Amino acid sequence: MIRTQVQLTDRQATELKQMSAARGRSVSALVREGVDQLLQSGESVSRGERMRRAVSVFGKFRSGRPELADRHDEHFADAVEHRR
């Protein structure tokens, strides 16, 4: 294992210590678990899956912009270009 130093807010440190005591696990073990979850969540959703999810909500919300439907392709192309 590699030793590292992490700075937490007072609230984070307090709640993490309480969780550690309640679960009977070390603070270090809880931090490693949190890092694992963060790393896993970043790898588990591919760009294609994110795009599929985005496309699945098209038309479900109102923007308040009446020209949006007429200029959808332009707005979408602009949004995709800015994500790169």
Secondary structure as the mmCIF struct_conf table of DSSP 4:
data_model
#
loop_
_struct_conf.conf_type_id
_struct_conf.id
_struct_conf.beg_label_comp_id
_struct_conf.beg_label_asym_id
_struct_conf.beg_label_seq_id
_struct_conf.end_label_comp_id
_struct_conf.end_label_asym_id
_struct_conf.end_label_seq_id
HELX_RH_AL_P HELX_RH_AL_P1 ASP A 10 ARG A 23
TURN_TY1_P TURN_TY1_P1 GLY A 24 GLY A 24
HELX_RH_AL_P HELX_RH_AL_P2 VAL A 27 SER A 44
BEND BEND1 VAL A 45 VAL A 45
HELX_RH_AL_P HELX_RH_AL_P3 ARG A 47 SER A 56
TURN_TY1_P TURN_TY1_P2 VAL A 57 GLY A 59
BEND BEND2 LYS A 60 PHE A 61
BEND BEND3 GLY A 64 GLY A 64
TURN_TY1_P TURN_TY1_P3 PRO A 66 ARG A 71
HELX_RH_AL_P HELX_RH_AL_P4 HIS A 72 ARG A 83
#
